[in-house]
Amino acid sequence: MARKIGSRYTVHQVIGRGSAGTVWLGEGPDGPVAVKLLREDLAADQVLVGRFVQERAALTGLDHPHVVGVHDMVVDGSDLALVMDLVQGSDLRTRLERDGVLSPLLAASVIADVADGLAAAHAAGIVHRDVKPENVLLDLAAPPGPGGAPRAKLTDFGIARLVDAPRRTRATRIIGTPDYLAPEIIEGLEPRAAVDIYATATVLYELLTGATPFGGGHTGAVLRRHVTENVPPVEGMPDGLWRIISECLAKAPASRLRAAELAARLRALLPELAGLGPLAVPEQRTAAEEVPTPGEAVYAEADAPAGGAHRRRRGPAVALVPGPQPDSTRDTHTSLRRPSAQELASYAEESRAQRERPAAGHRRTRAQMIRRRRTLAVLIAVVLLLAGAAAAWTAFAAEPPGKPAETVHAPWHPRL
């Protein structure tokens, strides 16, 4: 069923879902568009709406062949939406899971496109903050790049920054996807352009190996490894690619390449990568087949496809919070499901029951307070009595030892 978004756009069907909302196929005055409709709780946040309006000029002004353009922003009642280019193709995550790791040539070409898009954004003062395969779209309608590589477009610029309003952020909450977070974000520093370079290098590593360099296991362990561990060498990776990845994954932001440098270095390397096949990636074993040696923690993605298309990290690492089951946060960033009518009815019933419970709970609490006050009064009286008895005994025990006995009797008491 068609739905109006503002006065200029009509959406027809959902074509994608994410942690911030749903992407709809829509129609505007100039033809087909993609409309990203943000979640209702975000639309109800007045601080976020204000930031949304303030960022409109910056985001709609970002025009680059490797960036999914934002045509318009709509604030209409409960609707908060971005109207974007409609890209005919899939995202990089879908490609990775469907076909497995990419050859060095294809991976370098795709990431060079991403770096070009980042260079334009950084020049405009915009930091993406959430570069990951889900946010890289492959435009199958555009002429292919070197070696037949699909052209890449980076999407969702500014979403993480818009949603991360100051009053919504706590010291214990980190905005972003754990596998791609730069160390300075984890340490609480202000995210700058270098965080996008770190995340982009992580994506390049994943395209080549099927795994992120520091991912796997409990989120706390992933964050710790970003800060404390160095990326291990990968057997068979071309030296030029390895040097680029190592530089971009440097712990110090100032040591990383800039986006334009990253794009230029990768493109200069393309002739050397021609004809090289994908790296040999060990096949993903099931959890039952994984037998860790002493001191080794094993991390496996429960929903990883066969053949290692999204192989998780294995190696000597200790999770901060031990647990028998692997912990994956990827679904929280890529899945969004509308509740059914039965679920909505059950939610309403539960909400009604919760509203009826507080009164009874209040009566019980008041009765308990009365009983507690009475108990406390008795205890205070007992304590005072014991204190008086103790004081009397102390005074009696303090009499000088050689004092005549008469002094302890009243004058009228007869002598024995």
C-alpha positions as CSV (number, residue, x, y, z in Angstrom):
1,M,0.0,0.0,0.0
2,A,1.3,3.4,-0.9
3,R,2.2,5.9,1.8
4,K,2.8,9.6,1.6
5,I,6.0,11.0,3.1
6,G,5.6,14.8,3.3
7,S,3.9,16.4,0.4
8,R,6.3,15.4,-2.4
9,Y,7.1,11.7,-1.9
10,T,5.2,8.4,-2.0
11,V,6.7,5.1,-0.8
12,H,5.5,1.7,-1.9
13,Q,7.5,-1.1,-0.3
14,V,10.3,-1.9,2.1
15,I,13.6,-2.7,0.3
16,G,15.9,-2.7,3.3
17,R,16.1,-2.6,7.1
18,G,18.7,-1.3,9.5
19,S,19.2,-0.3,13.2
20,A,18.0,3.3,12.5
21,G,14.9,2.5,10.5
22,T,13.6,1.1,7.2
23,V,14.5,1.9,3.6
24,W,11.5,2.2,1.2
25,L,11.2,2.3,-2.6
26,G,9.7,5.7,-3.3
27,E,8.7,8.1,-6.0
28,G,9.4,11.8,-6.1
29,P,9.0,14.7,-8.5
30,D,12.1,13.6,-10.4
31,G,11.6,9.9,-10.4
32,P,12.4,6.9,-8.2
33,V,14.1,7.5,-4.9
34,A,15.1,5.5,-1.8
35,V,13.5,6.9,1.4
36,K,15.1,6.0,4.7
37,L,12.3,6.3,7.3
38,L,13.8,6.6,10.8
39,R,12.3,4.9,13.8
40,E,9.4,6.5,15.5
41,D,11.3,6.9,18.8
42,L,13.9,8.9,16.9
43,A,11.3,11.1,15.3
44,A,9.8,11.9,18.7
45,D,13.1,13.2,20.0
46,Q,12.9,17.0,19.6
47,V,16.7,17.4,20.1
48,L,17.3,14.9,17.3
49,V,14.8,16.7,15.0
50,G,16.6,20.0,15.7
51,R,20.0,18.4,14.8
52,F,18.4,16.8,11.7
53,V,17.3,20.2,10.4
54,Q,20.6,21.8,11.2
55,E,22.5,19.2,9.3
56,R,20.3,19.3,6.2
57,A,22.4,21.7,4.2
58,A,25.6,19.7,4.9
59,L,24.2,16.3,4.0
60,T,22.2,17.4,0.9
61,G,25.3,19.3,-0.3
62,L,27.5,16.3,-0.3
63,D,27.6,15.4,-4.0
64,H,30.1,12.8,-5.1
65,P,30.0,9.7,-7.5
66,H,31.0,7.4,-4.6
67,V,28.5,8.7,-2.1
68,V,24.8,7.9,-2.0
69,G,23.4,11.4,-2.4
70,V,20.7,12.8,0.0
71,H,18.2,14.9,-2.0
72,D,15.9,15.9,0.8
73,M,15.1,15.6,4.5
74,V,11.5,15.3,5.6
75,V,10.1,16.2,9.0
76,D,6.4,15.7,8.9
77,G,4.5,14.7,12.1
78,S,5.8,11.4,13.3
79,D,7.8,10.9,10.0
80,L,11.6,11.7,10.0
81,A,13.0,10.6,6.7
82,L,16.0,11.0,4.3
83,V,15.3,10.9,0.6
84,M,18.3,9.4,-1.2
85,D,19.6,8.2,-4.5
86,L,18.1,4.8,-5.5
87,V,21.1,2.5,-6.1
88,Q,20.4,-0.6,-8.2
89,G,22.5,-3.3,-6.5
90,S,23.2,-4.9,-3.1
91,D,25.3,-3.9,-0.1
92,L,28.8,-5.2,0.4
93,R,27.8,-7.4,3.3
94,T,25.3,-9.3,1.1
95,R,28.0,-9.8,-1.5
96,L,30.5,-11.0,1.0
97,E,28.2,-13.5,2.5
98,R,26.9,-14.7,-0.8
99,D,30.2,-15.1,-2.8
100,G,32.9,-15.2,0.0
101,V,36.1,-13.2,0.1
102,L,37.1,-10.9,-2.8
103,S,40.3,-11.1,-4.8
104,P,42.9,-8.5,-3.8
105,L,42.1,-6.5,-7.0
106,L,38.4,-6.3,-6.4
107,A,38.8,-5.5,-2.7
108,A,41.3,-2.8,-3.3
109,S,39.1,-1.2,-6.1
110,V,36.0,-1.2,-3.9
111,I,37.8,0.3,-0.9
112,A,39.5,2.9,-3.2
113,D,35.9,4.1,-4.2
114,V,34.9,4.2,-0.5
115,A,38.1,6.2,0.3
116,D,37.2,8.7,-2.5
117,G,33.8,9.2,-1.0
118,L,35.3,9.7,2.5
119,A,37.8,12.3,1.1
120,A,34.9,14.4,-0.2
121,A,33.0,14.1,3.1
122,H,36.0,15.0,5.2
123,A,36.7,18.0,3.1
124,A,33.2,19.1,3.8
125,G,33.7,18.6,7.6
126,I,31.5,15.5,7.7
127,V,32.6,12.3,9.6
128,H,30.7,9.1,8.8
129,R,31.4,7.3,12.1
130,D,29.9,4.0,11.0
131,V,31.8,2.7,7.9
132,K,31.0,-1.1,7.6
133,P,30.0,-3.4,4.8
134,E,26.3,-2.8,5.4
135,N,26.8,0.9,4.5
136,V,28.7,0.3,1.3
137,L,26.3,-0.2,-1.7
138,L,27.5,-1.8,-5.0
139,D,26.1,0.1,-8.0
140,L,25.5,-2.6,-10.6
141,A,24.1,-0.1,-13.1
142,A,27.4,1.9,-13.2
143,P,30.2,0.8,-15.6
144,P,32.5,-1.6,-13.7
145,G,35.9,-0.7,-12.4
146,P,39.3,-2.4,-12.8
147,G,39.0,-6.1,-13.2
148,G,35.2,-5.9,-13.4
149,A,34.9,-4.5,-9.9
150,P,31.5,-3.1,-9.1
151,R,31.5,0.6,-8.3
152,A,31.0,1.3,-4.6
153,K,28.9,4.1,-3.0
154,L,29.0,4.9,0.7
155,T,25.7,5.6,2.3
156,D,24.2,6.7,5.7
157,F,26.5,9.7,6.1
158,G,25.7,11.5,9.3
159,I,23.2,9.0,10.6
160,A,25.4,8.0,13.6
161,R,26.2,11.6,14.3
162,L,22.6,12.7,14.1
163,V,21.3,10.0,16.3
164,D,24.1,10.5,18.8
165,A,22.6,13.6,20.3
166,P,24.5,14.9,23.4
167,R,21.8,14.1,25.9
168,R,21.3,10.6,24.5
169,T,24.9,9.6,25.1
170,R,26.2,8.2,28.4
171,A,29.8,7.5,29.4
172,T,29.1,3.8,29.3
173,R,27.5,3.9,25.8
174,I,29.5,3.8,22.6
175,I,28.0,4.7,19.3
176,G,29.0,2.4,16.4
177,T,29.5,-1.2,15.4
178,P,32.1,-2.9,17.7
179,D,34.2,-4.7,15.0
180,Y,34.9,-1.4,13.2
181,L,35.4,1.1,16.1
182,A,38.7,3.0,16.3
183,P,40.6,2.9,19.7
184,E,40.1,6.6,20.3
185,I,36.3,6.2,20.2
186,I,36.5,3.4,22.8
187,E,38.7,5.6,25.0
188,G,36.1,8.4,24.9
189,L,37.8,10.9,22.5
190,E,36.0,13.0,20.0
191,P,35.6,11.1,16.7
192,R,37.4,12.8,13.8
193,A,38.1,11.8,10.2
194,A,40.8,9.2,11.3
195,V,38.0,7.0,12.8
196,D,36.6,6.5,9.3
197,I,40.1,5.4,8.0
198,Y,40.4,2.8,10.7
199,A,37.0,1.4,9.9
200,T,37.7,1.4,6.2
201,A,40.9,-0.6,6.7
202,T,38.9,-3.0,8.8
203,V,36.5,-3.5,6.0
204,L,39.3,-4.1,3.5
205,Y,40.8,-6.7,5.9
206,E,37.5,-8.4,6.1
207,L,37.0,-8.4,2.3
208,L,40.3,-10.2,1.9
209,T,40.2,-12.7,4.9
210,G,36.5,-13.1,5.7
211,A,37.0,-11.9,9.2
212,T,37.5,-8.6,11.0
213,P,41.0,-8.2,12.6
214,F,39.7,-7.8,16.2
215,G,36.2,-9.2,16.1
216,G,34.7,-12.2,17.7
217,G,33.5,-13.1,21.2
218,H,32.0,-10.8,23.8
219,T,31.7,-7.1,22.9
220,G,33.9,-6.1,25.8
221,A,36.7,-8.4,24.5
222,V,36.4,-6.9,21.0
223,L,36.7,-3.3,22.4
224,R,39.7,-4.3,24.5
225,R,41.5,-5.8,21.6
226,H,41.0,-2.7,19.5
227,V,42.9,-0.7,22.2
228,T,45.6,-3.2,23.2
229,E,46.3,-5.7,20.3
230,N,48.1,-5.2,17.0
231,V,46.7,-6.8,13.9
232,P,48.4,-10.1,13.2
233,P,50.0,-10.7,9.8
234,V,48.0,-12.6,7.2
235,E,49.6,-15.4,5.2
236,G,49.5,-14.8,1.5
237,M,48.4,-11.2,1.6
238,P,50.3,-9.0,-0.9
239,D,52.9,-6.8,0.9
240,G,51.6,-3.6,-0.5
241,L,48.1,-4.2,0.8
242,W,49.5,-5.3,4.2
243,R,51.5,-2.1,4.6
244,I,48.4,0.0,3.8
245,I,46.2,-1.9,6.2
246,S,48.8,-1.7,9.0
247,E,49.2,2.0,8.6
248,C,45.5,2.6,8.6
249,L,45.0,0.4,11.7
250,A,47.6,2.3,13.7
251,K,46.5,3.0,17.3
252,A,47.5,6.7,17.0
253,P,45.0,8.6,14.8
254,A,47.8,10.9,13.4
255,S,49.7,7.9,12.1
256,R,46.9,6.8,9.8
257,L,46.6,7.7,6.1
258,R,44.2,10.4,5.0
259,A,41.3,9.3,2.9
260,A,42.7,10.8,-0.3
261,E,46.1,9.2,0.4
262,L,44.4,5.8,1.0
263,A,42.5,6.0,-2.4
264,A,45.7,7.0,-4.2
265,R,47.8,4.2,-2.7
266,L,45.2,1.6,-3.4
267,R,44.8,2.7,-7.1
268,A,48.6,2.7,-7.6
269,L,48.7,-0.8,-6.3
270,L,46.0,-2.2,-8.7
271,P,48.3,-3.2,-11.5
272,E,50.3,-5.4,-9.1
273,L,47.2,-7.1,-7.9
274,A,45.8,-8.1,-11.3
275,G,45.5,-11.8,-11.8
276,L,45.8,-12.7,-8.0
277,G,43.2,-15.0,-6.7
278,P,41.4,-14.7,-3.3
279,L,43.5,-15.5,-0.2
280,A,43.1,-19.1,1.1
281,V,40.6,-18.8,3.9
282,P,40.2,-21.8,6.3
283,E,36.8,-23.3,6.2
284,Q,34.4,-22.5,9.0
285,R,34.0,-25.4,11.4
286,T,30.9,-25.9,13.5
287,A,30.9,-25.2,17.2
288,A,30.9,-28.9,18.0
289,E,34.1,-29.4,15.9
290,E,35.9,-26.5,17.6
291,V,38.1,-27.9,20.4
292,P,40.2,-25.1,21.9
293,T,43.6,-25.8,23.3
294,P,44.4,-24.7,26.9
295,G,44.6,-20.9,27.1
296,E,42.9,-20.5,23.7
297,A,39.4,-18.9,23.3
298,V,37.4,-19.8,20.2
299,Y,35.0,-17.3,18.6
300,A,32.6,-18.5,15.9
301,E,29.7,-16.7,14.3
302,A,26.7,-18.9,14.8
303,D,25.0,-17.7,11.6
304,A,28.2,-17.6,9.4
305,P,27.7,-19.4,6.0
306,A,29.7,-22.4,5.1
307,G,33.0,-21.9,3.3
308,G,34.1,-19.1,5.6
309,A,32.4,-16.2,3.9
310,H,32.2,-14.5,7.2
311,R,34.8,-16.4,9.3
312,R,35.2,-15.2,12.8
313,R,38.4,-14.8,14.7
314,R,40.2,-17.7,16.3
315,G,43.2,-17.3,18.5
316,P,44.6,-16.8,22.0
317,A,42.3,-14.2,23.5
318,V,40.4,-14.0,26.7
319,A,36.9,-12.6,26.8
320,L,36.3,-10.1,29.5
321,V,33.0,-11.8,30.4
322,P,33.2,-15.6,29.9
323,G,30.3,-17.5,28.4
324,P,29.7,-20.7,26.6
325,Q,27.9,-19.1,23.6
326,P,29.4,-16.7,21.1
327,D,28.1,-13.2,21.1
328,S,27.2,-11.5,17.8
329,T,26.0,-7.9,17.6
330,R,25.7,-7.8,13.8
331,D,22.0,-8.6,13.7
332,T,21.2,-5.6,15.9
333,H,22.6,-3.3,13.2
334,T,21.0,-5.0,10.2
335,S,17.6,-6.3,11.3
336,L,14.4,-4.5,12.1
337,R,11.1,-6.4,12.2
338,R,7.6,-5.0,12.5
339,P,5.6,-6.7,15.3
340,S,2.6,-8.7,14.3
341,A,-1.0,-7.9,15.4
342,Q,-0.9,-10.6,18.0
343,E,2.4,-9.2,19.5
344,L,0.9,-5.7,19.6
345,A,-2.2,-7.1,21.4
346,S,0.0,-8.9,23.9
347,Y,2.1,-5.7,24.5
348,A,-1.1,-3.7,25.1
349,E,-2.3,-6.3,27.6
350,E,1.0,-6.4,29.4
351,S,1.1,-2.6,29.6
352,R,-2.4,-2.5,31.1
353,A,-1.4,-5.1,33.7
354,Q,1.6,-3.0,34.6
355,R,-0.5,0.1,35.1
356,E,-2.8,-1.8,37.5
357,R,0.0,-3.2,39.6
358,P,1.4,-0.1,41.1
359,A,-1.6,0.7,43.4
360,A,-1.4,-2.7,45.1
361,G,2.3,-2.4,45.3
362,H,1.9,1.0,47.0
363,R,-0.4,-0.4,49.6
364,R,1.9,-3.2,50.4
365,T,4.8,-0.8,50.7
366,R,2.9,1.4,53.1
367,A,2.0,-1.5,55.3
368,Q,5.6,-2.7,55.3
369,M,6.7,0.8,56.3
370,I,4.4,0.9,59.3
371,R,5.7,-2.5,60.5
372,R,9.2,-1.4,60.0
373,R,8.7,1.8,62.0
374,R,7.2,-0.2,64.9
375,T,10.1,-2.6,64.9
376,L,12.6,0.2,64.8
377,A,10.9,1.9,67.8
378,V,11.2,-1.3,69.8
379,L,14.8,-1.7,68.9
380,I,15.6,1.9,69.9
381,A,14.0,1.3,73.3
382,V,16.0,-1.9,73.9
383,V,19.2,-0.1,72.9
384,L,18.5,2.8,75.3
385,L,17.8,0.3,78.2
386,L,21.0,-1.6,77.5
387,A,23.0,1.7,77.3
388,G,21.7,2.8,80.7
389,A,22.5,-0.5,82.3
390,A,26.0,-0.4,80.8
391,A,26.5,3.1,82.2
392,A,25.4,2.1,85.7
393,W,27.8,-0.9,85.7
394,T,30.6,1.3,84.5
395,A,30.1,3.8,87.3
396,F,30.0,1.0,89.9
397,A,33.1,-0.7,88.6
398,A,35.0,2.7,88.7
399,E,34.9,3.0,92.6
400,P,38.5,3.4,94.2
401,P,39.6,0.0,95.6
402,G,40.7,1.2,99.1
403,K,37.8,3.4,100.0
404,P,36.1,2.7,103.5
405,A,32.9,0.6,103.3
406,E,31.0,3.3,105.3
407,T,31.1,5.7,102.5
408,V,28.9,3.5,100.4
409,H,26.1,3.5,103.0
410,A,23.6,6.2,103.9
411,P,24.5,8.0,107.3
412,W,21.4,6.5,109.0
413,H,22.3,2.9,108.2
414,P,23.3,1.0,111.3
415,R,26.7,-0.5,111.6
416,L,27.0,-4.2,111.9
